[in-house]
Amino acid sequence: MYLKIGEFARIGQVSVQTLRYYDDLGLIKPVKVDVLSGYRYYALDQLPQLNQVLALKDLGFSLDQVAHLVQQNPSPAELRRMLELKRSEVSDQIQVELDRLERLNGRLRMMEQADTALNYEVVIKQIPAALVASVRNLIPSYWDEGPLWNQLVAPMQQLGIEPCAPCLSIYHAAEPAIDVEVCAPVTAPDRDRLRGSPLILRELPSMESAACTIHHGAFTGLANAFASLLKWVDANHYQVAGPDREVFLRLPGGNPYGDDPTAITELQIPVVRQPSAVST
């Protein structure tokens, strides 16, 4: 018994357009096509095939993947492998959305508190490893960082070496004894030229997950920016996972402590999810 395409669509609870599309893709071909009218006819025996397509599509497989599964009739082992891969993919997607939901909740909590931290937009980034020349020492206050930069810049200038990326400061420990490392990214060929200099040459490790924000203006405002960034980290259920960094994308003109709205500094804090915030 043949069914017209409309009848088959009604029984299978799909649209006629869907059946025509599946026909074009080779997923479900009509058992008969009238040569004069072009009408497509289907058989009731094709309902299991239609259900298979709909079930696989409901599991999240693309139509190309469904076509492979339907037409190639994979072995149980291959089908299991594809199902496991799809499960892993869906799980990753769910975690991405859960993370987004937590960021939304954190934003709402901060709005309810009328928090000034909302003045700084925060994003999570992956920071790659970098080769740097650096000088590290303890300083009594954040305003005493200047001599370290002189110790870093002078040997590089003598050798005619320019940083290959924005310079940065790394704060290994905070007050009362501030352990700071000032860094200038360099290229691999500069490594040999800098050997024997008083500078440290090392590769900064990558940061798989860093909370980052941008501060516009003089360095005197960085304390507020860091405070806002730390509030965001706490409100979004992250934990600080290492020393924070200041990346000087555009230095202030003239006096570094003056009010220069064109200066741009990126603040980076490595973070990990708090255990209670990680979904399983």
Backbone as CSV, one residue per row, in Angstrom:
resi,resn,N_x,N_y,N_z,CA_x,CA_y,CA_z,C_x,C_y,C_z
1,MET,0.846,-1.197,0.000,0.000,0.000,0.000,0.876,1.240,0.000
2,TYR,0.684,2.080,-1.021,1.453,3.307,-1.131,0.673,4.464,-0.528
3,LEU,1.424,5.381,0.092,0.834,6.578,0.680,1.359,7.802,-0.054
4,LYS,0.433,8.742,-0.309,0.892,10.006,-0.860,1.779,10.703,0.164
5,ILE,2.617,11.606,-0.337,3.591,12.258,0.535,2.910,12.983,1.696
6,GLY,1.734,13.577,1.447,1.029,14.283,2.515,0.560,13.337,3.598
7,GLU,0.072,12.147,3.188,-0.393,11.167,4.168,0.767,10.630,4.995
8,PHE,1.883,10.338,4.311,3.057,9.830,5.019,3.603,10.881,5.989
9,ALA,3.578,12.136,5.558,4.050,13.220,6.422,3.163,13.333,7.664
10,ARG,1.829,13.169,7.478,0.911,13.287,8.607,1.150,12.167,9.609
11,ILE,1.340,10.960,9.127,1.569,9.828,10.028,2.920,9.979,10.749
12,GLY,3.923,10.416,10.012,5.247,10.577,10.609,5.413,11.859,11.392
13,GLN,4.408,12.737,11.342,4.413,14.032,12.049,5.614,14.893,11.640
14,VAL,5.811,14.975,10.339,6.782,15.902,9.767,6.081,16.656,8.652
15,SER,6.736,17.685,8.147,6.127,18.453,7.058,6.461,17.815,5.715
16,VAL,5.657,18.150,4.739,5.920,17.689,3.374,7.264,18.235,2.899
17,GLN,7.559,19.492,3.241,8.831,20.095,2.843,10.016,19.319,3.425
18,THR,9.848,18.818,4.670,10.919,18.034,5.292,11.158,16.740,4.526
19,LEU,10.087,16.066,4.126,10.245,14.820,3.373,10.915,15.080,2.034
20,ARG,10.548,16.177,1.384,11.193,16.505,0.106,12.681,16.779,0.303
21,TYR,13.016,17.444,1.410,14.413,17.746,1.706,15.181,16.460,1.995
22,TYR,14.567,15.552,2.779,15.211,14.278,3.066,15.404,13.460,1.796
23,ASP,14.477,13.586,0.873,14.604,12.912,-0.421,15.819,13.466,-1.182
24,ASP,15.958,14.785,-1.216,17.092,15.407,-1.922,18.426,14.975,-1.311
25,LEU,18.446,14.780,0.030,19.681,14.377,0.707,19.931,12.869,0.617
26,GLY,18.953,12.138,0.118,19.107,10.693,0.035,18.838,9.974,1.332
27,LEU,18.197,10.655,2.286,17.918,10.035,3.579,16.741,9.063,3.490
28,ILE,15.652,9.530,2.901,14.463,8.691,2.722,13.940,8.956,1.319
29,LYS,14.096,7.991,0.464,13.627,8.128,-0.910,12.216,7.542,-1.035
30,PRO,11.346,8.177,-1.798,10.016,7.582,-2.010,10.146,6.248,-2.742
31,VAL,9.231,5.347,-2.447,9.292,4.035,-3.105,8.796,4.123,-4.547
32,LYS,8.087,5.198,-4.836,7.544,5.331,-6.196,7.341,6.811,-6.493
33,VAL,7.665,7.225,-7.721,7.403,8.580,-8.187,6.626,8.467,-9.499
34,ASP,5.451,9.056,-9.523,4.625,9.021,-10.731,5.325,9.797,-11.827
35,VAL,5.573,9.138,-12.973,6.344,9.773,-14.046,5.578,10.918,-14.694
36,LEU,4.266,10.884,-14.642,3.475,11.936,-15.269,3.241,13.109,-14.321
37,SER,2.800,12.808,-13.091,2.452,13.882,-12.153,3.625,14.314,-11.272
38,GLY,4.628,13.446,-11.118,5.735,13.754,-10.216,5.406,13.515,-8.764
39,TYR,4.215,12.971,-8.477,3.842,12.717,-7.091,4.766,11.672,-6.488
40,ARG,5.134,11.908,-5.213,5.959,10.956,-4.472,5.048,10.071,-3.624
41,TYR,5.380,8.781,-3.592,4.620,7.826,-2.790,5.571,7.101,-1.842
42,TYR,5.094,6.865,-0.633,5.892,6.200,0.398,5.151,4.980,0.893
43,ALA,5.866,4.109,1.608,5.277,2.899,2.184,5.326,2.988,3.701
44,LEU,4.367,2.331,4.337,4.352,2.297,5.797,5.625,1.667,6.354
45,ASP,6.224,0.757,5.585,7.462,0.108,6.027,8.616,1.102,6.183
46,GLN,8.459,2.318,5.639,9.522,3.314,5.742,9.437,4.138,7.027
47,LEU,8.391,3.943,7.813,8.257,4.706,9.057,9.414,4.461,10.031
48,PRO,9.880,3.207,10.204,11.052,3.021,11.085,12.276,3.799,10.600
49,GLN,12.467,3.870,9.290,13.591,4.630,8.753,13.430,6.112,9.062
50,LEU,12.190,6.632,8.906,11.939,8.038,9.241,12.185,8.286,10.726
51,ASN,11.713,7.368,11.566,11.925,7.528,13.008,13.404,7.498,13.365
52,GLN,14.182,6.679,12.655,15.615,6.624,12.910,16.267,7.974,12.606
53,VAL,15.881,8.566,11.482,16.424,9.876,11.112,16.052,10.915,12.164
54,LEU,14.781,10.926,12.572,14.328,11.919,13.540,15.001,11.716,14.900
55,ALA,15.194,10.444,15.286,15.816,10.166,16.582,17.276,10.619,16.579
56,LEU,18.012,10.342,15.509,19.412,10.758,15.432,19.535,12.270,15.379
57,LYS,18.621,12.892,14.651,18.622,14.357,14.589,18.338,14.947,15.965
58,ASP,17.433,14.314,16.712,17.108,14.791,18.055,18.302,14.656,19.001
59,LEU,19.196,13.701,18.739,20.393,13.529,19.554,21.461,14.569,19.244
60,GLY,21.210,15.387,18.223,22.141,16.463,17.906,23.035,16.205,16.718
61,PHE,22.852,15.094,16.021,23.671,14.821,14.848,23.235,15.710,13.689
62,SER,24.211,16.166,12.908,23.887,16.927,11.707,23.270,15.986,10.672
63,LEU,22.600,16.574,9.683,21.975,15.729,8.662,23.025,14.961,7.862
64,ASP,24.214,15.539,7.680,25.286,14.801,6.995,25.681,13.574,7.818
65,GLN,25.774,13.742,9.147,26.096,12.600,10.008,24.966,11.586,10.009
66,VAL,23.727,12.075,10.022,22.585,11.161,9.963,22.621,10.363,8.666
67,ALA,22.909,11.033,7.557,22.979,10.342,6.267,24.031,9.239,6.306
68,HIS,25.179,9.522,6.924,26.229,8.505,7.034,25.728,7.314,7.840
69,LEU,25.076,7.589,8.959,24.604,6.513,9.813,23.520,5.682,9.132
70,VAL,22.636,6.358,8.397,21.528,5.654,7.750,22.007,4.868,6.534
71,GLN,22.872,5.493,5.730,23.265,4.878,4.459,24.395,3.876,4.606
72,GLN,25.333,4.135,5.536,26.499,3.260,5.655,26.267,2.099,6.613
73,ASN,25.226,2.190,7.426,24.916,1.119,8.380,26.156,0.722,9.173
74,PRO,26.680,1.645,9.992,27.938,1.384,10.698,27.809,0.232,11.692
75,SER,28.953,-0.314,12.049,28.979,-1.397,13.024,28.569,-0.859,14.389
76,PRO,28.150,-1.743,15.298,27.819,-1.278,16.656,28.967,-0.532,17.323
77,ALA,30.211,-0.961,17.065,31.363,-0.287,17.683,31.497,1.138,17.150
78,GLU,31.324,1.321,15.831,31.431,2.662,15.259,30.277,3.538,15.730
79,LEU,29.073,2.966,15.793,27.928,3.735,16.271,28.147,4.169,17.729
80,ARG,28.669,3.276,18.533,28.936,3.626,19.933,29.959,4.759,20.027
81,ARG,31.006,4.686,19.186,32.024,5.728,19.195,31.419,7.080,18.832
82,MET,30.555,7.116,17.822,29.911,8.361,17.419,28.988,8.894,18.514
83,LEU,28.284,7.995,19.194,27.407,8.420,20.276,28.219,8.982,21.451
84,GLU,29.343,8.362,21.743,30.193,8.862,22.834,30.779,10.227,22.498
85,LEU,31.200,10.420,21.249,31.712,11.719,20.824,30.629,12.790,20.915
86,LYS,29.417,12.431,20.501,28.312,13.386,20.584,27.988,13.705,22.043
87,ARG,28.029,12.702,22.917,27.792,12.952,24.335,28.820,13.923,24.901
88,SER,30.093,13.732,24.546,31.146,14.634,25.015,30.929,16.046,24.487
89,GLU,30.533,16.150,23.221,30.280,17.470,22.617,29.123,18.175,23.318
90,VAL,28.042,17.457,23.579,26.885,18.053,24.256,27.258,18.465,25.675
91,SER,28.048,17.624,26.350,28.478,17.957,27.708,29.293,19.249,27.724
92,ASP,30.187,19.399,26.746,30.979,20.629,26.657,30.084,21.839,26.413
93,GLN,29.084,21.666,25.550,28.164,22.773,25.258,27.372,23.165,26.505
94,ILE,26.954,22.164,27.268,26.210,22.448,28.497,27.078,23.228,29.468
95,GLN,28.366,22.824,29.601,29.251,23.519,30.531,29.479,24.955,30.092
96,VAL,29.597,25.175,28.778,29.752,26.544,28.270,28.550,27.395,28.664
97,GLU,27.356,26.843,28.519,26.153,27.589,28.865,26.020,27.780,30.379
98,LEU,26.453,26.780,31.168,26.434,26.941,32.616,27.390,28.043,33.056
99,ASP,28.556,28.099,32.402,29.505,29.177,32.704,28.907,30.532,32.342
100,ARG,28.212,30.589,31.209,27.575,31.850,30.803,26.488,32.233,31.810
101,LEU,25.734,31.246,32.263,24.694,31.515,33.256,25.301,32.066,34.542
102,GLU,26.441,31.514,34.959,27.078,31.992,36.185,27.587,33.421,36.013
103,ARG,28.092,33.743,34.818,28.532,35.120,34.579,27.353,36.085,34.608
104,LEU,26.219,35.661,34.079,25.017,36.493,34.139,24.569,36.698,35.585
105,ASN,24.606,35.620,36.369,24.221,35.744,37.778,25.178,36.672,38.522
106,GLY,26.484,36.550,38.216,27.456,37.423,38.854,27.232,38.876,38.493
107,ARG,26.899,39.121,37.230,26.629,40.491,36.789,25.406,41.052,37.508
108,LEU,24.376,40.236,37.646,23.164,40.692,38.329,23.433,40.968,39.803
109,ARG,24.241,40.111,40.441,24.573,40.352,41.850,25.292,41.690,42.019
110,MET,26.206,41.979,41.112,26.942,43.235,41.196,26.031,44.427,40.924
111,MET,25.064,44.262,40.012,24.119,45.345,39.735,23.223,45.606,40.938
112,GLU,22.836,44.534,41.630,21.989,44.708,42.811,22.715,45.481,43.911
113,GLN,24.040,45.365,43.928,24.831,46.087,44.919,25.259,47.470,44.424
114,ALA,24.793,47.852,43.216,25.198,49.122,42.596,26.716,49.256,42.643
115,ASP,27.413,48.191,42.235,28.861,48.118,42.396,29.571,48.909,41.309
116,THR,30.560,49.687,41.711,31.347,50.453,40.731,32.209,49.536,39.879
117,ALA,32.341,48.270,40.266,33.109,47.332,39.459,32.515,47.164,38.065
118,LEU,31.239,47.507,37.908,30.608,47.401,36.593,31.218,48.374,35.595
119,ASN,32.021,49.326,36.079,32.693,50.239,35.161,33.757,49.523,34.336
120,TYR,34.150,48.331,34.757,35.176,47.568,34.058,34.566,46.282,33.518
121,GLU,34.586,46.146,32.200,34.110,44.911,31.587,35.215,43.860,31.681
122,VAL,34.839,42.639,32.048,35.806,41.569,32.271,35.538,40.439,31.285
123,VAL,36.600,39.909,30.710,36.495,38.744,29.828,37.508,37.697,30.293
124,ILE,37.203,36.448,30.001,38.126,35.351,30.285,38.925,35.077,29.003
125,LYS,40.253,35.086,29.132,41.132,34.874,27.982,42.114,33.736,28.274
126,GLN,42.655,33.198,27.185,43.801,32.297,27.276,45.025,33.095,26.853
127,ILE,46.027,33.204,27.731,47.215,33.998,27.475,48.348,33.054,27.089
128,PRO,48.947,33.215,25.906,50.011,32.289,25.489,51.314,32.536,26.248
129,ALA,52.180,31.537,26.227,53.510,31.674,26.814,54.306,32.705,26.021
130,ALA,55.305,33.311,26.677,56.106,34.348,26.011,57.516,34.344,26.574
131,LEU,58.496,34.545,25.687,59.893,34.698,26.094,60.115,36.139,26.519
132,VAL,60.681,36.349,27.719,60.874,37.705,28.222,62.263,37.857,28.824
133,ALA,62.755,39.102,28.778,63.881,39.532,29.602,63.283,40.264,30.785
134,SER,63.795,40.019,31.996,63.135,40.600,33.155,64.124,40.934,34.265
135,VAL,63.650,41.768,35.170,64.347,42.107,36.410,63.324,41.951,37.525
136,ARG,63.742,41.289,38.610,62.795,41.028,39.711,63.428,41.447,41.031
137,ASN,62.622,42.086,41.873,63.120,42.495,43.178,61.949,42.878,44.075
138,LEU,62.256,43.076,45.366,61.272,43.580,46.313,61.320,45.102,46.321
139,ILE,60.147,45.716,46.367,60.066,47.176,46.438,59.129,47.557,47.582
140,PRO,59.359,48.722,48.203,58.537,49.119,49.355,57.141,49.568,48.984
141,SER,56.946,50.091,47.772,55.616,50.536,47.339,55.538,50.413,45.828
142,TYR,54.312,50.458,45.326,54.123,50.314,43.884,54.740,51.480,43.115
143,TRP,54.954,52.600,43.777,55.525,53.769,43.095,57.043,53.686,42.989
144,ASP,57.640,52.620,43.532,59.099,52.454,43.481,59.522,51.445,42.411
145,GLU,58.688,51.274,41.423,58.975,50.317,40.365,59.930,50.889,39.310
146,GLY,60.019,52.216,39.248,60.815,52.872,38.210,62.244,52.381,38.089
147,PRO,63.018,52.261,39.194,64.408,51.797,39.076,64.535,50.416,38.436
148,LEU,63.558,49.540,38.663,63.616,48.218,38.031,63.507,48.337,36.517
149,TRP,62.661,49.250,36.069,62.534,49.445,34.618,63.835,49.992,34.035
150,ASN,64.504,50.866,34.772,65.800,51.372,34.300,66.815,50.234,34.174
151,GLN,66.791,49.308,35.147,67.713,48.175,35.099,67.402,47.241,33.935
152,LEU,66.153,47.206,33.530,65.748,46.351,32.411,66.041,47.010,31.073
153,VAL,65.684,48.289,30.955,65.753,48.969,29.655,67.189,49.268,29.252
154,ALA,68.052,49.668,30.211,69.411,50.099,29.868,70.203,49.017,29.124
155,PRO,70.291,47.765,29.629,71.049,46.747,28.886,70.455,46.455,27.511
156,MET,69.134,46.501,27.404,68.518,46.235,26.117,68.842,47.335,25.118
157,GLN,68.813,48.574,25.557,69.160,49.684,24.668,70.608,49.605,24.227
158,GLN,71.501,49.208,25.130,72.914,49.082,24.768,73.122,48.044,23.671
159,LEU,72.300,47.006,23.687,72.404,45.955,22.673,71.511,46.216,21.457
160,GLY,70.768,47.319,21.498,69.888,47.647,20.380,68.709,46.719,20.242
161,ILE,68.206,46.214,21.367,67.083,45.272,21.350,65.814,45.983,21.770
162,GLU,64.795,45.881,20.949,63.486,46.456,21.253,62.529,45.345,21.671
163,PRO,61.665,45.599,22.648,60.644,44.593,22.993,59.789,44.275,21.772
164,CYS,59.433,43.000,21.633,58.629,42.588,20.476,57.134,42.628,20.769
165,ALA,56.759,42.987,21.985,55.349,43.082,22.377,55.290,44.030,23.571
166,PRO,54.093,44.452,23.978,54.006,45.358,25.129,54.682,44.807,26.375
167,CYS,55.372,45.675,27.096,56.013,45.280,28.351,54.949,45.048,29.426
168,LEU,55.360,44.362,30.487,54.406,44.042,31.535,55.104,43.900,32.874
169,SER,54.326,44.049,33.931,54.788,43.806,35.292,54.030,42.613,35.848
170,ILE,54.750,41.771,36.609,54.143,40.617,37.272,54.328,40.795,38.767
171,TYR,53.252,40.675,39.517,53.299,40.875,40.962,53.198,39.513,41.655
172,HIS,54.370,39.018,42.093,54.436,37.693,42.718,53.954,37.720,44.156
173,ALA,54.036,38.866,44.818,53.536,39.014,46.187,53.176,40.474,46.398
174,ALA,52.159,40.698,47.219,51.680,42.063,47.466,52.271,42.595,48.758
175,GLU,51.718,43.718,49.177,52.207,44.382,50.386,52.154,43.445,51.601
176,PRO,53.059,43.588,52.587,53.965,44.732,52.756,55.250,44.652,51.927
177,ALA,55.672,43.452,51.525,56.863,43.318,50.683,56.398,42.991,49.275
178,ILE,56.467,43.951,48.373,55.954,43.781,47.020,57.036,43.135,46.165
179,ASP,56.774,41.909,45.735,57.709,41.155,44.892,57.261,41.346,43.445
180,VAL,57.975,42.188,42.701,57.556,42.544,41.346,58.638,42.160,40.346
181,GLU,58.192,41.730,39.204,59.079,41.404,38.084,58.642,42.231,36.880
182,VAL,59.551,43.052,36.358,59.253,43.846,35.162,59.807,43.095,33.959
183,CYS,59.004,43.015,32.898,59.332,42.117,31.782,59.199,42.832,30.442
184,ALA,60.109,42.471,29.536,60.054,42.940,28.152,60.064,41.717,27.246
185,PRO,58.983,41.437,26.516,58.996,40.304,25.583,60.048,40.476,24.501
186,VAL,60.785,39.413,24.219,61.844,39.454,23.210,61.686,38.255,22.284
187,THR,62.383,38.306,21.174,62.341,37.210,20.208,63.406,36.174,20.545
188,ALA,63.255,34.997,19.985,64.224,33.935,20.231,65.644,34.329,19.822
189,PRO,65.862,35.010,18.671,67.229,35.406,18.323,67.870,36.350,19.348
190,ASP,67.037,37.112,20.091,67.593,38.018,21.098,68.171,37.260,22.294
191,ARG,67.784,35.993,22.425,68.230,35.213,23.585,69.762,35.173,23.664
192,ASP,70.400,34.864,22.530,71.863,34.767,22.520,72.515,36.122,22.761
193,ARG,71.919,37.176,22.216,72.505,38.508,22.380,72.438,38.967,23.829
194,LEU,71.450,38.487,24.584,71.279,38.922,25.966,72.027,38.047,26.974
195,ARG,72.618,36.958,26.500,73.363,36.102,27.422,74.530,36.896,28.009
196,GLY,74.760,36.739,29.289,75.825,37.471,29.961,75.394,38.809,30.498
197,SER,74.176,39.264,30.151,73.661,40.517,30.692,73.099,40.264,32.080
198,PRO,72.858,41.309,32.865,72.298,41.105,34.212,70.818,40.716,34.196
199,LEU,70.234,40.609,33.023,68.802,40.334,32.927,68.509,38.847,33.049
200,ILE,67.325,38.558,33.568,66.822,37.186,33.581,66.160,36.917,32.234
201,LEU,66.458,35.787,31.635,65.780,35.365,30.412,64.965,34.119,30.738
202,ARG,63.680,34.201,30.532,62.847,33.038,30.834,61.572,33.084,30.017
203,GLU,60.894,31.958,29.970,59.610,31.885,29.270,58.493,31.980,30.288
204,LEU,57.677,33.007,30.144,56.502,33.113,30.998,55.537,31.986,30.641
205,PRO,55.024,31.279,31.618,54.070,30.209,31.308,52.764,30.778,30.774
206,SER,52.100,29.982,30.000,50.790,30.396,29.507,49.791,30.403,30.656
207,MET,48.716,31.146,30.479,47.605,31.140,31.427,46.391,30.595,30.684
208,GLU,45.959,29.418,31.091,44.836,28.781,30.414,43.550,29.574,30.566
209,SER,43.416,30.252,31.690,42.195,31.015,31.944,42.569,32.235,32.774
210,ALA,42.410,33.416,32.182,42.766,34.662,32.876,41.597,35.629,32.796
211,ALA,41.231,36.202,33.944,40.228,37.273,33.974,40.945,38.573,33.615
212,CYS,40.458,39.251,32.597,41.156,40.416,32.063,40.206,41.605,31.940
213,THR,40.744,42.784,32.204,39.985,44.013,31.996,40.938,45.090,31.513
214,ILE,40.380,46.164,30.974,41.170,47.268,30.415,40.980,48.500,31.283
215,HIS,42.117,49.128,31.634,42.089,50.394,32.375,42.580,51.508,31.464
216,HIS,41.783,52.556,31.354,42.165,53.749,30.596,42.606,54.828,31.579
217,GLY,43.759,55.420,31.317,44.200,56.527,32.160,45.482,56.220,32.901
218,ALA,45.823,57.106,33.819,47.095,57.040,34.524,47.170,55.838,35.458
219,PHE,48.410,55.507,35.852,48.624,54.368,36.735,47.987,54.564,38.111
220,THR,47.716,55.794,38.477,47.107,56.046,39.792,45.730,55.403,39.913
221,GLY,45.096,55.074,38.796,43.776,54.443,38.846,43.814,52.928,38.811
222,LEU,45.021,52.340,38.739,45.107,50.888,38.612,44.611,50.159,39.863
223,ALA,44.773,50.762,41.025,44.313,50.104,42.254,42.811,49.862,42.208
224,ASN,42.058,50.858,41.750,40.601,50.692,41.636,40.256,49.639,40.591
225,ALA,41.026,49.631,39.500,40.769,48.650,38.447,41.000,47.235,38.966
226,PHE,42.090,47.029,39.703,42.358,45.705,40.257,41.296,45.311,41.272
227,ALA,40.865,46.251,42.096,39.820,45.950,43.079,38.538,45.513,42.370
228,SER,38.198,46.193,41.278,37.003,45.828,40.517,37.152,44.456,39.895
229,LEU,38.360,44.174,39.369,38.595,42.874,38.746,38.489,41.748,39.773
230,LEU,39.022,41.960,40.954,38.939,40.946,42.004,37.497,40.737,42.464
231,LYS,36.695,41.799,42.495,35.283,41.656,42.843,34.564,40.792,41.809
232,TRP,34.914,41.016,40.538,34.299,40.208,39.473,34.695,38.744,39.640
233,VAL,35.959,38.500,39.929,36.442,37.128,40.113,35.658,36.442,41.225
234,ASP,35.462,37.136,42.331,34.742,36.558,43.455,33.260,36.382,43.141
235,ALA,32.655,37.385,42.502,31.216,37.317,42.202,30.893,36.210,41.216
236,ASN,31.858,35.828,40.378,31.629,34.791,39.378,32.205,33.440,39.787
237,HIS,32.540,33.322,41.075,32.963,32.039,41.655,34.227,31.481,41.011
238,TYR,35.199,32.372,40.814,36.538,31.950,40.411,37.475,32.096,41.607
239,GLN,38.653,31.481,41.485,39.722,31.646,42.456,40.973,32.140,41.742
240,VAL,41.724,33.023,42.391,42.988,33.484,41.834,43.960,32.313,41.830
241,ALA,44.638,32.104,40.690,45.477,30.918,40.523,46.938,31.248,40.249
242,GLY,47.357,32.476,40.536,48.744,32.836,40.279,48.932,34.336,40.331
243,PRO,50.162,34.795,40.086,50.438,36.237,40.151,49.732,36.998,39.045
244,ASP,49.277,38.206,39.393,48.583,39.031,38.400,49.594,39.812,37.569
245,ARG,49.114,40.312,36.448,49.978,41.024,35.511,49.336,42.338,35.095
246,GLU,50.199,43.313,34.833,49.799,44.558,34.182,50.516,44.612,32.836
247,VAL,49.745,44.705,31.767,50.319,44.768,30.426,50.116,46.185,29.897
248,PHE,51.213,46.854,29.573,51.157,48.275,29.220,50.993,48.432,27.709
249,LEU,49.729,48.417,27.293,49.425,48.494,25.870,49.767,49.862,25.287
250,ARG,49.512,50.914,26.062,49.895,52.275,25.647,50.290,53.045,26.898
251,LEU,51.566,53.434,26.974,52.071,54.121,28.160,51.570,55.555,28.221
252,PRO,51.408,56.093,29.438,51.037,57.509,29.562,52.143,58.395,29.004
253,GLY,51.749,59.493,28.421,52.734,60.444,27.926,53.264,61.296,29.060
254,GLY,54.574,61.593,29.035,55.160,62.451,30.066,55.186,61.766,31.407
255,ASN,54.625,62.394,32.416,54.613,61.860,33.781,53.701,60.632,33.853
256,PRO,54.268,59.446,34.192,53.425,58.242,34.211,52.331,58.278,35.257
257,TYR,52.438,59.170,36.241,51.413,59.266,37.270,50.467,60.441,37.014
258,GLY,50.619,61.062,35.863,49.726,62.151,35.505,48.424,61.620,34.933
259,ASP,47.518,62.514,34.660,46.199,62.132,34.153,46.246,62.119,32.637
260,ASP,46.478,60.938,32.060,46.533,60.791,30.609,45.462,59.787,30.189
261,PRO,44.321,60.257,29.686,43.229,59.342,29.347,43.541,58.435,28.160
262,THR,44.622,58.711,27.425,44.951,57.871,26.277,45.737,56.627,26.674
263,ALA,46.268,56.576,27.903,47.028,55.404,28.347,46.099,54.202,28.482
264,ILE,46.608,53.023,28.111,45.799,51.798,28.154,46.625,50.692,28.806
265,THR,46.076,50.113,29.850,46.723,49.003,30.557,45.730,47.852,30.671
266,GLU,46.185,46.655,30.324,45.342,45.474,30.523,45.770,44.779,31.808
267,LEU,44.817,44.479,32.659,45.059,43.757,33.898,44.655,42.305,33.696
268,GLN,45.528,41.396,34.092,45.293,39.963,33.893,45.491,39.219,35.212
269,ILE,44.510,38.415,35.584,44.604,37.591,36.783,44.299,36.143,36.382
270,PRO,45.258,35.216,36.564,44.951,33.807,36.270,43.926,33.284,37.266
271,VAL,42.941,32.552,36.756,41.859,32.072,37.611,41.506,30.633,37.292
272,VAL,40.893,29.994,38.270,40.280,28.679,38.086,38.904,28.730,38.727
273,ARG,38.029,27.861,38.279,36.710,27.777,38.873,36.791,27.280,40.312
274,GLN,36.007,27.874,41.199,35.901,27.329,42.541,35.270,25.942,42.448
275,PRO,35.748,24.982,43.236,35.229,23.604,43.131,33.724,23.524,43.216
276,SER,33.108,24.351,44.063,31.645,24.296,44.222,30.917,24.797,43.004
277,ALA,31.649,25.545,42.100,31.000,26.128,40.934,31.175,25.264,39.697
278,VAL,31.960,24.177,39.796,32.197,23.319,38.646,31.105,22.265,38.581
279,SER,30.416,22.218,37.453,29.325,21.269,37.286,29.874,19.935,36.805
280,THR,29.198,18.895,37.150,29.594,17.564,36.717,28.597,17.044,35.707
